[in-house]
Each structure stands twice: as structure tokens, then as C-alpha cells.
């Protein structure tokens, strides 16, 4: 390149500061150009080299002129009408200007549009200075004559994808890599190659993401390829043209549908490419500046996420205009809290009638007509279609109690509803929700402390299981199985004690399996110390009962080996077919021989096999069970002490499981059968077989036994108990009320309300049993104080004796503490929500 530069100039109405305009973070395609071969005075002029509109420009400016030189260019892209949205000016006529393709006014039009030279900055500066003193005294001097660029929309969008979590130097490097790898070469300048910005189709090609990751784009690589593909699917450059014609809000919303485009990048594209000049990109830097220079206004980092734009009132004070407010609904303050309380109370009222031994069942019908009849709180809430957000929290509360304890799922929701009811009355009295929440928290601690003081130790020994059976009977008393709840309680206790480690106080629930079989009476349910599998022998002529069995537990199929790759086998003659049959039979006999040589007398197979293979197994005197599920396979392996065998080559006598008896169990006249594996090497695996007249009864019985299993497990972990029937709640209510009398602060109101809320449990028990609620509660409170007995509760069975100790109505201390703590935590969280924004219909 020669030292002679052909400069042309444009007269400026006001000065232009090239440095901050070109290198301040709007465009990433220009650099300050220093050439040691040029004369010193030329370098002092601060020229800038870069590309836009398929042209390599060299630019410099003075007070009244913008000088430019064309170092290389590509023809105007076709189709010209579509590319107008990128080029900004229409396609020109071919010209005769030296070293250029087009007429001189074309290049002047490009520069005028790019730098928005038709905008009168002086008048804007004067207007902005009136709005805020800081602008008048500092900004207008330090950052004078910086112009807002009008950039190619494609270049702008993908450049700002590269800008995420980056600084200007690295952004420029990434943009340069995009151009050099996917753009079209324009020219060489002093040994440096210059490229135009890539077209969308190049960035959308397969393999772009992988290549960009190699080039150092990181997670941005995915955004670039995906966004390019999405833009093409929306119409390509025509889509950008539509965005220009839209209003700002709609264009912004459309842009944010692209992968990797957030509100800030969308605002940058709207402002600098689509001519939506009302857009204001807000990022953390803008927020920090606003906090520093506008401390009198409540500006927070959350403003960056608001879907709107900042503007100023007549006094220069900033405020944010939020979009689409007419489409949103909003509740604030006590109105929001009361809305939440109402939703939670409705759910609590639904469950209240299911509490206690006389509680009523709920019939839940699913969308496909499946019927579930239960009074288990967690199950009812799980099957309810709850839309309200707070209602969903109540569902999660019940589920948490079920996961942790397994019982008390109804009581915890009723207690939470009662606490919220009391909170509403306190709000009406003008008490702040935070003071209510904190008071409830302190009251809950007082109630838990009282539970610790009234708790009694509970004996757990293998010699005397009667106390545990009575606890399990208490849990089952409100269930559908109450007509045979002693039998069910004994099954639950024996199952837990079989798998429990009393020294470590641990119970492995995975060793307890529950199977349900429709038919027969509920009294036909039984506990099997072994494993029950809902399968039968694979062939009807195989033995129905076997003793001293050695089991081969196989996860490999009984079939000839197949190539791992796709294959095709051509059989062209009868001899070939016979040879293939012979090969398959030999392989199968070899597999059977391996199993028998290891000493196995029964094969448990995860996979199936065809009738021919089944017949060969019968011929070889090897009984087998097929299609046994994965969890059952694992339980059989644990119970029998065997190893799961994935390949026939690995089978050995050491890996076989051992069982004293394997038999088929028949049911009724339908010839339905199940396989029972008993007297296993590991006697800690048990199965509870539940019978019932229909599927609904069987399912509810399984849920009931699960609750009993959970409460027995809870007692083994912590063997302290309190008395049920509302006795513990009444005792805690009295204790919290006594503590309230000692307080002089505002929290005393929350304590008294908490005390009243605890009474909701005995009130519900009395109401569900047909007793007079207030009279029953008043009598019990009076007797507990006079007799100093915390075991007096609601006599739901109307025996005339209110002492729960006599009735063996017992609850685990851990379960009761968990109910109070979980309910209080949820209520505290609900009381702290004072603003709800949601999309309208």
C-alpha cells in the first residue's frame, strides 16, 4: 500500500468524537490504526480502520469535517431489497470514482446513516442539561460529541451475543474470528486481511457450534448457531424488516424469543439497529452509575430485569415504564396475604373431616376415570388438582410430613390452616405480618419444649412386641383396614422388626416389599419372610414347589448371541436353514449346561425367551421364571444372598442364591398364581401380601400399612411417645397460653393465637366423632389442669374414658414435633409474601 491516501470529506453540522463513538462498546469492528510506514503527522491524526456495509474504511475527523478513505469493498449484496435492512441505504448506481465501485454520494449516505449525522446533538445536549445538573456540569463536557451508531442488525445481534460476560478487547477478537471464519474476504491492508460480517446461512450451518467452541467462544457458540437457525426459520432478513416496522415493545418481545438473547441485548439491537430510539439497554454498569449519581432515587439491581424503559419526569427524576401492565394482575400488602390465607384454609377445611378414627373418606376421580377412595391426607392432596400457588405449598407440606414420618399428614395441614386463620384475625387488628410470623416461631419453640417435657419413654424389645402393635393399631384405627387392624398392625410390626437394626436404631425400608392381589378377604393378607413375585414358572409342567433351591439370577437373555452391529443373514438353501437351527440349539444347550454345571436348580431371568427355548429348558430339567422386573431381581439377590449374573460366562456356584423353599401360590378359581421364595439365606427380606375385594380397597390397605410401617420405624429411631386423641395439642395449647401471660411485648398476641390454633386438632376430632366440640374441649382443658395429666384426649370411640394412656392411643414424639415445626414454617413463609404478580388471562 502506498503512502498516498485518497481522502474524501463530509461537512459536519457539529463535531464528531470518533474515539468513543467507534471504540466505546457500540461497534466492535473498528480499531485505532498506527502505521509506522506513514509519516509521523499522519499517525498523529488518529485514524481508525474498520468495516461496515461490506467496505473497509479509514476514518478521521476534525471540528467540521469527517474524512474517509475506501481501502476495499464488495458489491452491494443481492437480493438488494432484502439486504436493505442490513445496508441501511438503497442499492446505488455504478460510479466512476477512483478506487470505488459506486458514486460518491453512496458512501456519504452510508456514513451519514451509520453515524446518524442528521441528528442535531447540540439541541439534545441543551435539553438534557436542563433535566439534571450532573449532565450539564460533567457529562456534556467529558463525553461530548459521542453519537449513537446505526449498525447492521445481523452484525449487532451476534456481536452482542459475543459480549456476554466479556470486555471490549475480547469481544472485538471474537467478532474478528467470526468474520475471518465465516465472512467473505474484502481486501488486505498492510498484510492484514479484512472480511465482511457473515450472512445468516453461514452461521446456521451444521458444525458451527463445535468449531466456535474450538475458537474460544465457549457457551456463546451454541447461542450463535441456534439464533441464526431460529432467525432463518422466522424469515431471515424479512423478519428483521418486520421488527423495524413493529412498535418497540413487540420488537423487543420478538427478539427475546431467540436463544441467548436477554432483555439487555434485545434493547441494544432495538436501539442501534432497528431505529427504536426509546429503548435503553440496562446492565450492571448502568445500575452502578445510576446508584452513584442518583442516590436520592430507589434504584436497585432488579431494575436491569424489568421489562421496560427508563424515562424522566419534568424535574429530571428517572422512573421506569413497565410494559404490558394491562395484561398482568397484581395483589399487594394485606390483600395478598389474605388471599393466600383463604386458599390455604380452603384446603385445610377439605381435609379436616378426614381427621381421626371417625374421619370420613374422600373419593378422588382422575381424568381417565380411575377412582381412589382414601382418608390419607397426603394422598388426597396429591390427587387434587390444585392451581393456586399457596395451595400447592400446602400439598408440599403434607408430602414433606409423609416423606419424613409417614403419618400425621392430615393433622399438619389442619394445624397450618388453623394458624393462618388466627393470623388473619391478627392482621385485622393491625399487627404487622412479620411480628405475627416471629411470634408464631417463638410459640412453636415453646410447644416443642412442652412436648419434650411430657414425652414418655417407650419400651422396644423383640420379646414383647405388644406395645408396638398397639401404636400401629392407633395409626390404622382411622383407616379402611380398621376391621382387622390388629392383624395388619402385627404384620407391620413384625416386618419392621425383621429388617431393623435395633443397636444402630436403623430400619432399611428397601427390604420390605408390599404386593397387592385383588380377590379374597382382607383377613387373607399375610406376611411372608421372603420374596413374593407376581410371576409363575415359565412352563406349566415345571415343578410347583421346590426345596433347598439354588437360584441363578440372570440379567442376560436365554438366546443365541447376536452381533452388536447391524447385520443381514442370507439363507439360500434348506441345508443352511438346518445348520442355523442346529447352531442355535447347540448354543442354547450350552447356556443351560453352564447354568446346571454351576449347581443351579432354578433360573430367575430378567428377560423372556420363546416357546422353543422354554421347551428345551423343560427337557433339560431346569425350571425357570421369566420377565422378572429389575427391582424384584435386586430384592431376590439380596434375600437369597446371590449375585446378579450379567453373562453366562461369569456364572459360578459362588454366585448362586439359596432358598429353603420356592413355591407357587394359587388364588381362587381364576388360576392366578404368584411365586413365593421363602427360608432365604438373608432372612431380613420380607413381603407383605395384601388382599381385598377390589383394586381400590387393596390400594388403600397398602397405604394404611405403609403409615403403620413408618410410625413403627419412627419409634425405633426415637422411642419417646406422647398421647394422641388431641391430648398433646391441648397440653401444648395450655403451655403456650401460660407463656403468653408472661410476655409484655406484642408477641403475646401471636402466642395466644397459636394456643387457639393448636385446639383445632381436638375440635376436629370431636366434631368428626359426633361430639359437642366446645363442651368437649373445655372439659378436657379443665381436667388436664386440675389432674395435671397430659394424657387426657378426645374419646372418639365414646367409651366414657378420656385417658388415652388406657386406650393405648399413642403417637411418636418425633412425628408430633415435626407437625408443629413444618406447619409453623409454612405459615411464616406465607405471611412474608406481600406482593403477587401474575399474567392475566
N, C-alpha and C positions, 0 to 999 in steps of 0.2 A: 504494500500500500504506500503510495507516495505521500510526501508531507503536505501536498496541496489538497486542501479540503474545500469542497464546493458548498458554501453556506447560503441558505436562504433564510428569510426572516418574516415574522408576522408581527405587526404592530399591536402592542398591548394597551388596553384601556387602564389597567392597573398592574403593578409589578407582580411577578410570579417567583416564588421561592422554590426552586427545583429540588433542592436537597431534601427538605422534609416532605415535600409532596411525593417524590418518587421513591424515597428510601425510608419513609416513616411507617411502613406497615400496611399501605393500601395495595401497592403493586410489589411483586417480588421478582420483576423481570429487568430492573434497571440497576446499574452499578456506577459508582464514580470511576471514571476512566482516566488512568495515568499512563502515558506512553513515553518512555524515555527517548524515543527517536524523534519526538516532536520538540519544537522549540520551547524553551522554558516559559515564555509568555503565554503560549497556547495551553500548557498544563495549568498555569495559574488561573485560567478562565473557568475551571471547574466544569468540565463537560461530563455528560452522563451518557452511557451506552446501554441500549436495551431494545426489546422488541415489543411491538403490539401491532395488530392488524396486518400480520404477515410481512412486516417491514422491520429491518434493523435500523434504528435511529441513533444519531448522535445529536445531543441537545445541549444548549447552553442558553443563558438568559442575561439580559441587562434590565435596567429600570423600565424601558419602554419597548423592548423587543424580545421575542423568543426566536432564537436561531436554531435551525435544524439542518441536518445533512442526511441524505439517504445512502446507506452503505450497502444495501442489498434488499431485494424484495421478491415476493412470489405473486403470481397473478391473483386477481380477485377470485375467491373460491366460488364454485358452482354447486348447486343452483343458486344464483345470485339473490333471488327473492328470499329463500330460506336463510341464507347466511347474513342477511341484513341485520338480524338481531345480534350477531357477533361483531360484524364490521362497523356497525353504527351509522355508516353513510352509504348511500346507494352506489352501485357499480358505475365507475366513471368511463369516459371515453378515452381511447388510446391517445397519448400525447407525444410531443416531440421535445420534452425537457431532457437535458443532458443527464445521463446515467439513471433515468427513471422510465417507468412503463407508461405512466399516465400524466394527465395535465396537472399543472402546479396547484390549481385550486382544490384538487382532490386531497392532496397532502395537508393543505391548510385546513380543510374541512375536518380531516381526521384529528389533527392536533387541537382544533377548536372544540371538538366534541369530547376528546379524551380529557383535556384539562378544564372543560366547562368554562372556556374563556368568555362566553357571552354572559356569565353571571357577574353582577356588579358587587364585588366584595366590600367596597367602601361603604355602601349604604347598609349592608348587613352588619358590618362592624359597628356602625353608629347605632343601629337599633339594639344590638346585643349589649353594647356598653351601658345602655340605659337600664337594662334588666338587672345587672349585677355589678357592683363596684369592682369585684375581683377581676372580671373580664376587662373592664375599662383600664385598670391600672397595671395589670400583669400580662394577661393572655394576649391581648391585642398587640403588645409590643414584642414579646418573646416569640410568638408563633404567627407573626404577620405574614400575609400573602400565601398561606397554605391553601391549596384548592382541593376540593373533593373530586376524585377521578371518576370517569365513566368508563368502566372496564368491560371487556368481553365477558359475557355471562358464564361461558364454559370455563374459561381460564380462572375467573374469580371464584367460582364454586369449588373447583378442585384445588386451587391454591389454598383456600381457607380450610379445606379438609386436611391439607398438609400442615396447617398452622396449629392444629390442636396440640396443646402441651408442648409448644416449641418456641424458639426465639427466631428473630428475623433472619439471621445468618443461615441457620439450618433450614428454615423454610425456603429461602432462596435456593439453597443447594438441592433440596428435594424437587422443587419446581423445575430446576435446570435438568435434573435426571429424568423427570417426566418428559420434558421436551426432547432431550437428546435420544431417548429410547423409543419414543412413540410419535414424535413430531416429524415434520418434513424439513430437511435442511434448507436454509435460506442462503447463507454465504459464509465465508471465512473472513475474520478481521484480526490481523496481526497474529495469525496462527490459531485463533480461537474460532470454533465452529458455532454458528448460531442457528437455532431451529425455531419454527413456529410452535404454538401450543397445539397439542394433539386434538384430533377430531374425536367425537364420542365413540364411533365404531371401533377405533383403535384401543381405547381404554376398556371397552366392554368385551374384548376377545378372551377366549379361554386361556388360562395360564398367566394372565396379567397379575393376579394376586400373588402367585408364587414368585414371579420374577421381581415384583416390587418388594417383597419381603427380603429377598436376597440383596436388593439395592439399599436396604436400610429403612424402609417405610414403616415397618412394624405393623401394628394393628390397623394403621390407616390404609394399608394395601387392600384389605377386604372392603373398606368403605368406598374406595375409589372405583374398583371394578363393579361392585354391586350397584352403586349410584348411577354409573354410566349405563348399565343394563336397564335399570329402572327408568331412566330418562328416555332411553330409546323406546321402551315399551309404552311410554306415555305419549310418544310422538316426536321425540328428539327436539330439534330447534323450533319446531312449530309449537311445542309445549312452552318453551321459553317465551315465545311471542305472545301466547295466551296470558302468561304471568304478567307481562308488561301491560296488557290491556285490563287485567283484573284490578280491583282495589287492593290496597296494601294488606289488609287482614287476610283476604282469601289467598293472595300470593304467598304470604308468609306461611299460612297453614299448609298449602300445597308443597312448599319446599321442605317442611319438616317431616313430610311422609317419606323422604328419601333416607336411605341407610346412612348413618353417620352425620346427619345434618340436624343440629340442635337450633334453639331459638337465636343464638348469637350469630352463627354462620348464616342462617336464613336472613337475618336482618342485614348482614354485610352484603349479601347478594341483592337484596331488595334495594338497598341504598346505593350501591356502587355499580349496579349493572341493569336494574330494571326500572330505574327512574322513580322509585318510591321514596322521595326525599324525606318523608315523615318518619321513616324507620331510624331507630337509634340503637346500634349494637351495644349491649351492656355486658361487660365481663368483669372479672375480679379487679382489674386495674381501674376501670371506670368507677367501680364501687369504692375503692380505696381513695381515689381522688375526691369523689363526692363527699365521703366521710370527713376528709381533711379540710376541704374548703367550704363545706356546707354543714358544719356541726350542729346548727340550730334546727336542722330537719331530720326526722327519724328515718335515715337511710340505712338499710341493712343489706347483708349479702343475699338475702332472699329476693331482693328486687331484680337480681340478674335472672331469676327464673320466672318472673311474672310475664305473662303473655300480653305485653302491651308496650307502650312507648312513653317516654318522659317528655313532659312539656312544662311551660312556666306560666304562672298567672301574671296579672298586670303589675305585680310588685317584684317579679323575678323569682318567686318561690317555686321550686320544682314540685311537680306531682305526677303520678303515674296514671295513665289512662288504661284501664283493663278492658280487654276485648271480650265480646260475647257474653257480657253480663246478663243480657236479657234471656240467654239460654240456660242460665245457672240458677239453682235455688240455694239459699243460704239461711242458716239458723245460727244465732249468736247468743251469748250470755246465758241467763237462766232459762230462756226459752229452749235453747239447745239441750241443756241438762235435763229439763223436764220432759222433753221429747224422748230422750234416752231412757229416763226412768219409766215412762209409760210403756215403752216397748219391752223393757226387761220385766216389768211387773206382769204384763200380759202372759209372758212365757211362764213365769213363776206360778200364776194363777192356774194355768193349764195343768201344771204338774202337781199342784197342791192336793188335789183329790186322789192322787195315786200314792200318797204317803201312808205308811203304816200297814199293819196286818189286815185292816179292813179297807185299805185303799182300793180304788176302782181301776180297772184296766182301760187302756186306750187301744182302739183298733185303728191301725195305720194302713191305708191302702195306697200302694205305689202307682205310678203312672201306667205300668203294664198290668195292673190288676192284682199284684201279689199282696196278700193280706198278712199283717203281723199284729198279733194281739199280745200286749205286754203292759206291765206297770213299772218297768225298769226305766228310770229317768234318762239315763244316757242313751238307751235305745230309742225312746220316744223322740228325744231331741234330734238324734241322728237322722231319723226318718222324716222329721218335719221339714217342710220347705220354708226355711226362714230367710227372708230377704233383707230385713233391717240389720244394719251393721252391728248394733248393740245386741240384737237378738242372737247374732252369730257368736258374739262373745259369750253369751250365756250357754250356748251349745258347747263351746270350747271349755267352759268352766266345768260342766258336767263330765265332759270327756277326760279332763285332767284328773278329776276325782276317781273316775273309773280306771284310768291307767295306773294311778298311784296306789289306790286302795282296793278298788273293785266293788265297793259298797258305799252307800250314802250319797249316791248320785242325785237322787230326788231331793234329799234334805238340803244339800248345798245350794241348789237353785232356789228352793223356797226361802232359805235364810237370806240369800242375796236379794231376792225380791222384797223381803220384809225390811232389810236395811235401806234399800232405795226408797221405799215408801216413807220411812221415817226421815230420810234425808230431804225428801220433798217438803215435808212439813217444816223442817228447819230452814229451808230456803225461803219459804213463805214468811218466816219470822225475821228475815233479813240477815241471817248468818251467812258469812262467806263460805263458798263450797270448799275452799282449802282448809278452813278451820274445822269444817264438818269432817272432811277426809282424815285430817290429822287426829281428830278426836276419836273417830272410829278405829283408827290404827292403835291408839293407846288403849281403848276399851277392849279390843281383840286380845292385846297382850295380857290385860287383866283377866279376861275369860280363860285364856290358855293357862295362865298361872293357877287359876282356881281348879281347872281340870287336873292339873298335876297334883294338887293338894288332895283332891277327893278320889284319885285313882287308887285302885287296889291291885295287889299282885295276883297273878292268875297261874295256878299250877299246871305245868305241861309235862306229862310223863307218858311213856309208852305203856306203863302198867295200868293207868287209869285214864281212858280217853273220854269218859262221860262228861267232864266239864267242857271239853272242846265240842262234843256233839251238841250240847245244849246251846252253845254260842252259834253254831251252824244252824240249829233249828230256829234261833231268833232271826237270823238272816233270811231263812227260807219261809218264815211264817207269813210274809206278805206276798208270797209268790203263788203261782198256779199249782205248784207241787205240794201245797201245804197238807193235802190229804194223806200223803205218805212222806211227810218231811223228815221224820226220824230216819227212815231208810236212806233217803237222799243225804241227810246230814252225816250218817255213819260212812256212806260211800265217800263223801268229800273229805272227811277227817282221815279215814284210812288211806286214801290216795295221797294226801299231803304228807302224812307221817311216813309213808313208804319211801317217798323221794326226798324227804327232809334230812338235813344235816343239823341235828339239834345242838351240837357243840359250836358250830360256826353260825348257828341261827340263820340258815340259808335254805331256800326251797327252790329247786330247779323245775320251773313250770313246764319246760320243754319235754320232761319225762312223763308228763300226764297228757294223755290223748283222750279226746271225747268223740265218740261215734254215735250217731243217731240212726235209728231204724224205725220207720213207720210200721205200725201194727202191734198188736198185743196191748197189754195194760202198762200203765206207768210203773206198777209194782214189779213188772218183769225186768226192770232196769237192774244192772248188776255191775260190779267192779271186778275186772279181770287183771290179775297180776301178770301182765304180759302185754302182747300187742294184738289188737283186732284189726284185720284188713278187710275192706269190703270187696274181696275177690274170692275166687274159688280155684280148685285145681284146674289146670288147662284142659284136661281130658276127663270125661265122666267116669272112665274105667280106672282112673288112678285112685289110690287108697284115700279113704276119707279121714282116717286117723293114723297117726304115726308117732312112735315113741323113740326117745333118745335120737333125736334128729340132728344131723349136721347140715347146716344151710350154706349154700354157695350164693352170695348176694352179688348179682351180676348187673352191671350197667352197660355191658356190651351185648349186641343183638345175636340171637341164635340164627345166623345166616352166613352163607359163604362170603369171604372178603371181596370188596369191590374197590376198583381203582379210585383214588382221590380226585382225579381229573375227569372231565367229560370223556366218554368213550362210546364206541359203537362196535357191536359184535355181529358179524355176518355168519349165519348158519346156512350153509348151502346144500347140506345133504342130511339124510336120516342118521348116518353114522356120526356126523358132527353133533347132532342134537343128542344122540345117546351118550356120546363122550362128555358133553356138557352136563347132562343129568348125572352121569356117573361121578364126575368131578365134584358136583355139588353135594351128592350123597356122601362121598368119602370125606369131604371137609366137615360135614355136619357130624358124621360118626366120630371124626377126630376130636371135635369140640366136646361131644358127650363123653368120650373116653377120658379127656383131660379132667372133666368135672368129676367123673366116677373114680378115676385113679387117685384124686386128691382125698377121696373118702366121703364126698358129699352124698347125702341121701335125698336132698330136696334143693331145687334151684328156684331162687326168687329173682325174677327177671324184670328189669325196668321197662324193657321193650317187648313188643309182641313177636310172634312167629307164626308162619302159616300152618294150615292143617297137615300138610305133609310132614313138616318138622315136628308137629305135635304128635303125629303117629309114630315117628321114629323115636321120640322120647319115651313113649309108652312101650315100644318094642325093647328099648334098652333099659327098661325098669328104672327110669329116672323121673320121679314126679316133679312137676314144675308149676309155678304160678306166674302169669304174665301180666303186663301192664300195671305194675305196682308203682305208684307215684313217688316222686323224689323225696318229699318229707317222710313218707312211710318207710321208704328204703333206709333212710338215715336212722329212724327210730328202731327199726328191726336190727340194724347193725349195732346200735348202742345196747339194745336189750339183750341180744344174743352173744355179744362180745366178738362179733365177726368184723371183717374188713370188707369194704366195698371194693369189688374187683372190676376194673375198667377194661381188662383184656384177658382173653383165655390163657395167653402165655404166662400170665402172672399168678395163676391160681396155684394154691398150695394148701396143705392141711392146716397150717398155722392160721390161715386167713378165714377159715370156716367158722360160722357161728354155731352155738349149741343151744338146743331147746329140749326140755324133757318131753313135751307133748305138743303136737301140731294136729289140730282137728278142724273139721268143717262144722259150723253151727247152722242148723236149719230153722226157718221161721214159718209157722202157719202152714197153709195149704198152697201157697203161691210158689213153693220150691225156691224161695230166695235163701241164699246162703252167704255166710261170711267165714273167713279163715281166722282161727284163734291160735296164737303162738304163746304157749304157757311154759311155766317152770324154766324160765330163761336163765342163762349164766349170770346176767346182771339183773337181779330181782327188783331193781329200783324203777323199772319201767312199768307203768300201769295204764290201763284203758278203762274209761267209764262208758258203758254201753247204755244209751238212753232209749227207752221205748215209749210209744204214745199212739193215740188213736189217729192222729193226722200230723202233717208236717208242721203246722202251727204250734201244736202242743209240744212236739219234740224240740222245736227251736227255742220255745220259751223255757222248757225244762233245762236245756243246755245252758241258757243264760243264767238261770237261777242257780244251778250247781256251780257255775263259774264264780258267781258272787260269793257262795259259801267257801269255795276253794281260796278265794282272795282274802276273806276275813280270817280264815284259819292261818294262812300264810302270814298275815299281818300280826297275829298273836304270837306266832313263833319268833318273829323278828323283834317284837316288843310285847312282852307278856303282861302288860298292865291294862286294866279294863276300867270302864265306867259303866253306869247303868243306863239302859235305854228307856223307851217309853216317854221321852221328853224330860226325864229326871235330871240328866246332866245339864240340859239347856236351862231348866228352872233354877238349878243351883248357880249356874254362871250368871243368870239374869239378876239374882239376888246379890251376888258378889259385886257385879258391875254397878248396881244401884247403890250399894253401900259405899263404893269408891267414889261415886258421883257426889255424894253428900260431903265428902272431904275436900272437894275441889272448889276453888274460888274463882277460877278462870272460866272463859267462855266454853271450854271443852266439856264442862259439866252437862251442858245440854246434849252434846253428842253422846256422852256416856249414858244418860238416861234414855235417849232414843235407841241406843244399842241394846240396852237392857230390855226395852219393849220389843225390839225386833227378835231377840232370842226366844221370846214367848210365842212366836209364830209357829214353831215346831209343835209344842204341846197343844196349842189351839187347833192346829190342823189335824193332829192325831185324834183329839176329842171329837172334832166335827165329823171326821170320816167314820168314826165308830158310833155315831148317833147320840153322843152325849151332849149335855149343855156345856158349851165351850167356856164361857166366862166363869160360871159357877165351879166347874171342874178345876180350872186353872187357879182360881182364888183359893180354893180349899187346899190344893197341893202346895201352893206357896206358903200358906199359913202353917201347914203341917211340917213342911221342911224346916221352917224357922223354929217352931215350937219343939219338935222332936230332934232337931239337929241331925237330920237324916237326908243324905243326898241321893238315896235310892228310891225315893217316892216319885212315881211317874203315873202316866195316864193308864188306867185299867181298861185297855181296848177290848179285852175279851169279857168284860163285865162279870168278873169272878167275885167282886166285893173286896178284893185285896189290892192295894195300890203299891205294895212293896215289890219293886222289880227284881230285887235280890231273891225273893221267894219264887218268882216266876222264871228265874234264870234268863231274864231279858237283859242281855249283856252286849256292849259294844266295845271295840278296841279303842284304847285311848288315842292311838295314832290316827285312826280314822276320824274321830270326833275333832281332834285338834286340826287336822287337815281341812275339814269342812269349814271351820271358823276362819282359818287363815286365808284359804282360797277365796271364800265369799267376800271377805273384807278387802282383799287385794283388788278384786274386780270392781267392787263398789267405789273404791278410792280412785281407780283409773277412770271410771265413768264420770265421776264428779269433777275430774280435772279437764274434761273436754268441753270447751265453751264456744267452739266455732265449727260449723259443719258446712262445707261447700260441696255441692254435688251437681252433676249435669242434669238439666231438666229433661222432660220427656220430649 
